[in-house]
Every structure is written in structure tokens, then in C-alpha cells.
Amino acid sequence: MQFIDLAAQRARLGVDLENAIMDVVKGGAYILGPQVAEFEKRLADYVGVNHVIGCASGTDALLIPLMAWGIGRGDAVFVPSFTFASTAEVVALAGAEPVFIDIDPQTYLMDTASLEAAIQMIEAEGRLKPKAIIPVDLFGAVADYEAIGVIAAKHGLRVISDAAQALGATSNGAYCGSFGDVAATSFYPAKPLGCYGDGGAIMTNDAIHAEIMRSVAFHGKGQSQYDNVRIGLTSRLDTIQAAVLLKKMDILEDEMEARNRIAARYHSELSDVVQAACNVDGQRSAWAQYAIETDDRDGLRAHLSEKEIPSVVYYVKPLHMQVAYSKYPWAPQGLPATEAKPSRILCLPMHPYLTEEDQDLVISEIRNYVGRNGLKVVSG
């Protein structure tokens, strides 16, 4: 059994994928070939934005907007602590300081009360100037952009949606990638829309900012790459990766339906014995991960391993507790939900090609273990 089965997807795409790659190889346009512009247009149409800028990674997709806005030394950017390092890493790389926010214990998404309190704290201290918020669409679920948008407008802050785990997710009919001033995503192979290497994209409706971000991503170019009007990066989406992504977009909606069907069954069969994730009202998660919680997480994980069922802990340690980020501020009430999760959370096999037989095995072994050990469902 695979935690994420890229081989099954590869077999489904078959010779069409091989031909798409070979078209790039034979065509010779390895850098910014026509497939890149084609993919940018197709992704823009899919998520419902006017501009998509392909880049080299999801990390660059978060960093480039900060650079384009001139966010740096003396500035504060508000990020969740329960996420992958890149969300905070880019803030530090830009020269600003991440300020860590707690999560909602049910959804794992940025807690807006914690956010508001942290902004007020930073404003009152006066050492840093609040500039932006980076909510994370964790595990494929959609952050509360309506509430976050109200807070951002109140304090004059920009919003960068970290949608690295959430392409294909929707909230009230709108797609991830269309929220915030800018959205960033990753095409790391294990993502719901992943390529066969590193890659990323930035999505926005702001034409002026889109052009600045394209400049930043291409050595700060002006009229040409030899006309440098700002400090920039070399961050391009490879043509071969764009070709791969175009083929994967052909099946993305079908895969979203499969992911949601599998997640619904996990919830139906497990929610009486563990805390099991489900869609928030009005949302369709991309289900990059499927999370459960239990008091005896380590024991359950060991049991699943004995049965050759893979599982992963996301995240072992919150960012504000890691050496690299321990010096940065966090919300004034602390981060109690964030700190409680690492000992309880476990992510189960989740991909569109998970068979009913394999899912039956996962479900039965979890139920057997919990029942045998008399564990109780504990929420939050």
C-alpha cells in the first residue's frame, strides 16, 4: 500500500504523458517554452484569476510577492506555526519577521481570534510594522478568507494565500488560488497537482503586481534580461514540468472527486473511534492529507506499521518551537492548539487511486486497535 501512489497516476496518463515530455525534448525550448504560457493560461482559467506566473518552487511562489511588495527589515508577516517551514522561511529570507498564529483545533487552519490579537500586539509594541498575512490551506482545506480579509482590511495588510496543498479545493464555489491579494502554490510531486520535480506558481488579479512579480522571478528584468530594474531571482517553471502539469490537469477534477469520496468514507467509518477530518460546510477540500487524532497516536502508528500500512505525522514540531524560528514572536495568548497537535495527529494513506480493499484494511485495523485498547474519541 502506498501513502501517495504516483505510479498509479503515471500508469493512467500513459503514452500521452510520454509524448508530451518528448515534444519538449524534441522541440528544444527547454526554458520558457510554449507549454509554460499554455499552462499558465489554463491554470488561470481553472482557478478563476487573470494572471498566473510559473516559478521554480512553491517556496519561491511565496517569496516573490513579498519581494515585489518591498516587505523586509522591520516588517511583520503573520503566519501559522502549524505548517511546513517554507511559509515562515520566506518571511525571514525577505528580511522581515514571521509572527506565529494559532490554529483552529478542528480545521487546523489559521485562528482568526489569535490573528487579531497578534496584530494588535505588534501594533502596540511598535517595534515591527504589520505588512501581510499568509494563511495556509492546510491538508487541502480552505482558510477562512472572508474573516481574514476583514481583519486585513482593518489593519491595512496584504494577504498571500499559501495554497500549496489545495489546488482543486473550493469554498462557496470559488477555487483555491483565487483568494487573497496573491495566491501561491507548489507543484512538488506529492501535491494534489504535482509535477515530476520542483515547480510553483503565483496567482493574482492584480496586473501591475503580476508584472512586477514576473520581473522579480527573472533577475529583476525591465525591458529585457539585460535591463535590471530591481533585485530579483532566477525562478522559472521548467518547460518539461509545464508539459507534465498540462496532462495532469486533464484528470484533476476527476481526482478531486475520488479524493473527496475516499475522505468521506474515512470520516463515515472512523469518526466514532477517532477524531476524523471532514469537509467544512460550503467547502470541497483537495485532501492533500487525511488527518485523524487519537490519544494513543504512537501506539496506533506502530500498529499500522506492523500491518504494513503507511502513515505520516504532520507536523512533528510546530515552527515556533524549532531552533531556526524560536526567536520570532507569537500570538499573546500562546499557541495551545498548535502545541497540542503533534502528539495526537496522524495522516493516513490518501490519493485518488486508493482501492476500496486497501481503505477497508486501513479502517479495520484502526477500529481493531482502538477497540482493543479502549480508547475514547477526544475532540480538539
Phi, psi and omega in degrees: 000138180256141174295314172226123188257087178285335180294321179294320177295318178301318179295323179295318182289326170058219189292333178300321178292316179300318180295322180296319178293316181293330176299321178292315181299315181288327182287332175083358179269074188284334179245122179053043174290174185299334179295332179293310179297322178297316179294317179303317179294317182292319178293321177300316178296321183293312184275343177089043175234169182271336187221134171231132178243111176289146179213184192279340182195166174293329177296314176298325180296333174275324183287318186302315177299321178298317178295320181294328178276353181075023179285130184194221186304132180087000181256154178243137175233130188265123186223153172288152176272338181268080182193176175288154189302329188300331181299318177271329183304317183294328179296313178295321178298326178285349180098355178271185178241129172286141174243122191272137185243148178283170179245159170290130186291343180269318187261343185070012182261162184308129179276120188288331176293319176296321179298309181300317180296321180292320178298314180298322179297313181294320178297317182292323181291321176079358181286323181242154176255118179298132183232325187203163176234136175239088173289151179244129176276072192292138179061009179105355177276159187259126177298163182278079185290335178295310180292319179296321178298321178297315179296317180299316180295321180299322185254004178069041184250151172276157178236123172250116178280118175272091184259029185300332182254011197226012176297129186105343176282153179224156172222118183051040175088348179265143185270145170303139189109341180256000183265153179078179174291325180214146171239147180234144177219164179242145174249026171310141191308328184277356181288162178305325168239101185235152178259199181250039178180213175264151177180160179200176178206152176243137184233135182198162172256358184271104185296319182294313180294326178300318180293322177295318180294322175298322178295313180302319182289345183236060175059025179067035186290152173255254179290333178206177178292348178261003177244095188261111185258352178202166174284132182221198182233173162250101187218095183236146170280122181298146180299319179299319179294323176298320178297318177298314182295324177300318179291322180291331178294335178300332185245006186298314181295320177298319178292325177297319178298318179295316179301317182289327175295316180295316180297319180297323179289319174306311183296316181299320187269346186241344190293347177271352181239339175219166170283115188241134184294151174211166178294139170287149179307133178084000183244155164237110179288153172276351177048054172299326174222154172242116188254139167236165175225144176205156181295327181252058183300315184294321177295318178296318180297319178296320178297315179297321179298319177300329179269009180061039175252116182286149174208159183222144175265117171239115358241145186298321181216128177299156184297320184292348178258003179268150185305316185294336187239006186292342182277350185272155184285161174221171186305147189295332179276005183082186183232064187295319180293317179301317184285339181280335190289320187304334180270353187242334193271144177214133180256134187261164175309129181210114173195162186293347186251015175292121184283158176299323179298315179293319179294323175303318180295315178302310183297313184294321181289325175293314180296319179298314182294313182296316180296320182292330183259002175063032180285152179249148175288125177241121183268135174088000000 
